[in-house]
Structure formats: structure tokens, C-alpha cells
Amino acid sequence: MAMDLTLLYHVSYGLYVVAAKDGDHANGCIINTCMQITSENPIFAISMNKDNYTYDLIKKEKRFVLSILSEQTDPAVISAFGFFSGRDRNKFEGFRYSVREDGLPVLEENVCATLVLDVLDMTDMETHVVFYGRLTDLLEGTAKTPMTYSYYHKVIKGKAPKNAPTYQADTGAKTAARYICDVCGYVYEGETLPEDYVCPVCGVDASHFHREEPAAEEGKPSRYVCDICGYVYEGEALPENYVCPVCGVDASHFRSE
Ligand SMILES: Cc1cc2nc3c(=O)[nH]c(=O)nc-3n(C[C@H](O)[C@H](O)[C@H](O)COP(=O)(O)O)c2cc1C
């Protein structure tokens, strides 16, 4: 039976920069997969894609820092740390950060707190490795409201790249029909709504969904998709000097759909 993977958008997360060091060179990347596992002896788990440079550093150094981003953190931080690799550039350059005595970089861009962790163990998960880290230090940040993954999607309208465990391919839903729940507004995308479908948000049955036809081409705005971060611009024509509000690249990185 085919699974509706969009239901996984209901799993909640925060947004973090996980960082480690390579000699004198600091590197880090965005993750959303972080979870506290134990309490009196605080241990955390993070999931790292094996292709990420930060993964190599954590595996080698067995120590990392985890900064909790806030709603005030500039989206440019997410763009720089989440869509580019430290193999190609120094990602901390241009951002406020300090360096601890042990050489670990601590991001200071409106973060709520930074955790310092020693790797206790790791589990291979095919494309990813889950690292378990014991908390050894905790630094207070300047911000108070952590950014949730949902805030990132809904307010910043950001996407996740392929290396993120929660990545979902764009299904090109523009041409698919949509069924809208008349109780809570939840949108099911697909040609046919299953008869026994139950709204995943408010629990009403299929009779509460009304069909919206696929967007007619005429009079509808075109979609331009950023090939770096997946951000979608909707409008008749993409302005020549357009800059992606999520990852900061110029109009040449947008393809029309
Ligand atoms: C919103 C978001 C969430 C992400 N979550 C994860 C994650 O949980 N684990 C992971 O390995 N990569 C995740 N990534 C992808 C990495 O941040 C990305 O591949 C980065 O370019 C790796 O940089 P590096 O090669 O310098 O380590 C995420 C990216 C974004 C934008």
C-alpha cells in the first residue's frame, strides 16, 4: 500500500547548527534531527548524513556543539549552513561566532543556547549515522524562542535539501487536484481522494473534503523553483534581479515549472 509521506510533516523538530572542527578550521551544518534521550545524565541523539563534511568531523573528533536557532536567527544562517558544504567555503565567515578553548566554534547569531557534547556511541542507519552525545557544557544564548521546523516551513517558507533525513521530493503537485477539508482546511493532493480517507488533522471523513481542480494554465502564476534550496516563487515573470529569500542565490538559479 502506498504511504502518504506528506503525513510525516506532522512530526515536529527544532532547527540547529551542529558544528565541529578540523584542526583550526571550524565547520558546521543545519540539522533538524536532534532529540534528548535521557535526563539526569543528559544524552542527545542527532542524525547525520554520511555525505556531509560535518559528519566526517564529528566522527573523527568525537565532539560537537549544537546551537539551538531561534525565530530571530537570520534565514541567511540556514541558507549558508544548510545548503552549502564546508568543503567549498568557510561557512562561519560573515557570521558572529566565538571559539572555545578546545577550538569548537560557537555560533552567536540569535541562538537560544549551545550544547557541547562528547560522542558516546554511534549507530549506522544506511544513508545516515545517529550519534549519541553526552552533554558536557551548556552555554546560554541571547534569544528565547526556538525556531521549530514547522516555523521554518510555514513562516520562512524554507525547504530541506536531499541530505536532510526529512527531505521529500517535490511531487510537482501543480498539476494534481487538491481536496480541501471544510472543517480544518487541510489539503490532500492527488487525483482521487480515497473513499475511506480520514483528515489527519481534525479526523473528519472524506465527505468533508471538496475537490479543487488543478490550476488552469491561463491566468495562473508561473512557478519558478530555486535549484539550490527549492524555494518557489510564484508570479508571471521572475524579476531579473530576483534574489532567493531563503538561500540568497540570484535569478539564474531559478527554473520555471
Ligand atoms: C532545514 C534543514 C534541515 C536539515 N537537517 C539535516 C539533518 O538532520 N541531518 C543532516 O545530516 N543534514 C541535514 N540537513 C542538510 C545539511 O545541513 C546540508 O547537507 C549541509 O550542506 C551539509 O554541510 P557540510 O557538508 O558542510 O557538513 C538539513 C538542511 C536543512 C536546510
The ligand as an SDF file (V2000), in Angstrom:
LIG
                    3D

 31 33  0  0  0  0  0  0  0  0999 V2000
   16.0900   22.5910    7.1980 C   0  0  0  0  0  0  0  0  0  0  0  0
   17.2600   21.6630    7.0320 C   0  0  0  0  0  0  0  0  0  0  0  0
   17.3520   20.5300    7.8210 C   0  0  0  0  0  0  0  0  0  0  0  0
   18.4410   19.6500    7.6860 C   0  0  0  0  0  0  0  0  0  0  0  0
   18.5390   18.5510    8.5040 N   0  0  0  0  0  0  0  0  0  0  0  0
   19.6180   17.7330    8.4240 C   0  0  0  0  0  0  0  0  0  0  0  0
   19.7890   16.6660    9.3620 C   0  0  0  0  0  0  0  0  0  0  0  0
   19.0010   16.4560   10.2770 O   0  0  0  0  0  0  0  0  0  0  0  0
   20.8880   15.8470    9.1900 N   0  0  0  0  0  0  0  0  0  0  0  0
   21.7910   16.0410    8.1880 C   0  0  0  0  0  0  0  0  0  0  0  0
   22.7540   15.2670    8.0840 O   0  0  0  0  0  0  0  0  0  0  0  0
   21.6650   17.0720    7.2960 N   0  0  0  0  0  0  0  0  0  0  0  0
   20.6050   17.9270    7.4130 C   0  0  0  0  0  0  0  0  0  0  0  0
   20.4900   18.9880    6.5570 N   0  0  0  0  0  0  0  0  0  0  0  0
   21.4290   19.1030    5.4180 C   0  0  0  0  0  0  0  0  0  0  0  0
   22.7940   19.7400    5.7420 C   0  0  0  0  0  0  0  0  0  0  0  0
   22.6740   20.8970    6.5140 O   0  0  0  0  0  0  0  0  0  0  0  0
   23.4690   20.0700    4.3870 C   0  0  0  0  0  0  0  0  0  0  0  0
   23.6450   18.8850    3.6420 O   0  0  0  0  0  0  0  0  0  0  0  0
   24.7850   20.8340    4.5250 C   0  0  0  0  0  0  0  0  0  0  0  0
   25.0760   21.4290    3.2700 O   0  0  0  0  0  0  0  0  0  0  0  0
   25.9620   19.9540    4.9300 C   0  0  0  0  0  0  0  0  0  0  0  0
   27.1120   20.7750    5.0450 O   0  0  0  0  0  0  0  0  0  0  0  0
   28.5910   20.2010    5.3050 P   0  0  0  0  0  0  0  0  0  0  0  0
   28.9710   19.3820    4.0910 O   0  0  0  0  0  0  0  0  0  0  0  0
   29.4310   21.4260    5.4720 O   0  0  0  0  0  0  0  0  0  0  0  0
   28.5320   19.3730    6.5440 O   0  0  0  0  0  0  0  0  0  0  0  0
   19.4490   19.9080    6.7160 C   0  0  0  0  0  0  0  0  0  0  0  0
   19.3720   21.0830    5.9490 C   0  0  0  0  0  0  0  0  0  0  0  0
   18.2890   21.9550    6.1020 C   0  0  0  0  0  0  0  0  0  0  0  0
   18.2160   23.2160    5.2820 C   0  0  0  0  0  0  0  0  0  0  0  0
  1  2  1  0
  2  3  1  0
  2 30  2  0
  3  4  2  0
  4  5  1  0
  4 28  1  0
  5  6  2  0
  6  7  1  0
  6 13  1  0
  7  8  2  0
  7  9  1  0
  9 10  1  0
 10 11  2  0
 10 12  1  0
 12 13  2  0
 13 14  1  0
 14 15  1  0
 14 28  1  0
 15 16  1  0
 16 17  1  0
 16 18  1  0
 18 19  1  0
 18 20  1  0
 20 21  1  0
 20 22  1  0
 22 23  1  0
 23 24  1  0
 24 25  2  0
 24 26  1  0
 24 27  1  0
 28 29  2  0
 29 30  1  0
 30 31  1  0
M  END
$$$$
